[in-house]
Each structure stands twice: as C-alpha cells, then as structure tokens.
Amino acid sequence: MSERDVYEYALLRVVPRVERGECCNAGVILYCRAQSFIAARTHLDEARLRALDPAVDLVGVRAALAAVESVCDGGAQAGQAAGDDAGRRFRWLIAPRSTVVQPGPVHTGLTADPKAEAERLLDLLVR
C-alpha cells in the first residue's frame, strides 16, 4: 500500500444573499503540507445559484472563483500571495469572510494523491 499524507480541505460556498445565509457549493480548496500541494477545483451550477437569487452576479462569482484558483496556482497571477508558500496561501484563502464566495469549515483526510483527491471531493461535494 502506498504511503498516505494528511490533507486539509474546505468547500467554497456561494452565498448570493449573505443576509439569507443560503448557499451553493461551488468548489473545494485542498492543501497537503507533506507534498507542498495546494489546489482549488471549482464548478458553478448556475441554475442552482439562480434558484437562490435570480439576480446573482454570475460574472462576479466566476471572477471570485477564478481568483481563488489563481492564488492556489501561484506565480504572477496570484498577486501579493505569489511569494507565499502553499500553507500561507491556504490559510489566507480559508480565513472567514462575509462575501458572496466564502470558505466553509476545514476538514481533514489522508491521501496518496492530492490532485486526484481534489477532483474526487469536487465530484462528491459539489457536482
């Protein structure tokens, strides 16, 4: 059996009307310290989101989700976070905020392949 490492993940939730608290899962951020791995995988169900708020700003939501992916990917597109290690970027992304796109609570697991695990969690919890 291959060695498995601890990982942490948080769901990305879209809360189109913060005052109502209703949300739609739209992605997952996964961090594995042992492998210096961080990634965000997103999938926006526009019909589900419009059911919560027909006037939701889909362009803004897509931009916010893309920004999370960019921070995870690192490099120039990560902005100020570009120089931070994977752990710092993960902690910054999971910090509570009351915006339309919010991170959920952090959960843990074990995996030998964090990239595949991020896809599995996206399929299980978002799609």
Residue pairs with C-beta under 8 A, 6 or more apart in sequence:
2 112
3 112
4 110
4 111
4 112
5 32
5 33
5 34
5 35
5 110
5 111
5 112
5 114
6 32
6 33
6 34
6 108
6 109
6 110
7 30
7 31
7 32
7 37
7 108
7 109
7 110
7 111
7 114
7 117
8 30
8 31
8 32
8 90
8 106
8 107
8 108
9 28
9 29
9 30
9 31
9 106
9 107
9 108
9 109
9 117
9 118
9 121
10 28
10 29
10 93
10 94
10 103
10 104
10 105
10 106
10 107
11 25
11 27
11 28
11 103
11 104
11 125
11 126
12 25
12 26
12 27
12 28
12 29
12 40
12 42
12 65
12 68
12 101
12 102
12 103
12 104
13 23
13 24
13 25
13 26
13 101
13 102
13 103
13 104
14 23
14 24
14 25
14 26
14 44
14 49
14 56
14 61
14 100
14 101
14 102
15 21
15 22
15 23
15 100
15 101
15 102
16 22
16 24
16 49
16 52
16 53
16 56
16 61
16 100
17 52
17 53
18 98
18 99
18 100
20 52
22 52
23 52
23 102
24 45
24 48
24 49
24 52
25 125
25 126
26 42
26 43
26 44
26 45
26 49
26 61
26 65
26 101
26 126
27 40
27 41
27 42
27 43
27 65
27 68
27 122
27 126
28 40
28 41
28 42
28 118
28 121
28 122
28 125
28 126
29 38
29 39
29 40
29 68
29 72
29 90
29 93
29 94
29 103
30 37
30 38
30 39
30 40
30 41
30 114
30 117
30 118
30 121
31 37
31 38
31 86
31 87
31 90
32 38
32 111
32 114
33 86
33 87
35 114
36 85
36 86
37 86
37 114
37 115
38 72
38 86
38 87
38 89
38 90
39 72
39 73
39 114
39 115
39 118
40 65
40 68
40 69
40 71
40 72
40 93
40 118
41 118
41 119
41 121
41 122
41 126
42 65
42 66
42 68
42 69
42 122
42 126
43 122
43 126
43 127
44 58
44 61
44 62
44 65
45 127
46 58
49 56
49 58
49 61
50 56
56 100
57 100
60 100
61 100
61 101
64 99
64 100
64 101
65 101
68 93
68 101
70 77
70 78
70 79
71 78
71 79
71 81
71 89
71 92
71 93
72 78
72 89
72 93
74 81
74 82
74 86
74 89
75 82
76 82
78 84
78 89
81 88
81 89
81 92
84 92
93 103
94 103
94 106
95 103
96 102
96 103
97 103
109 117
111 117
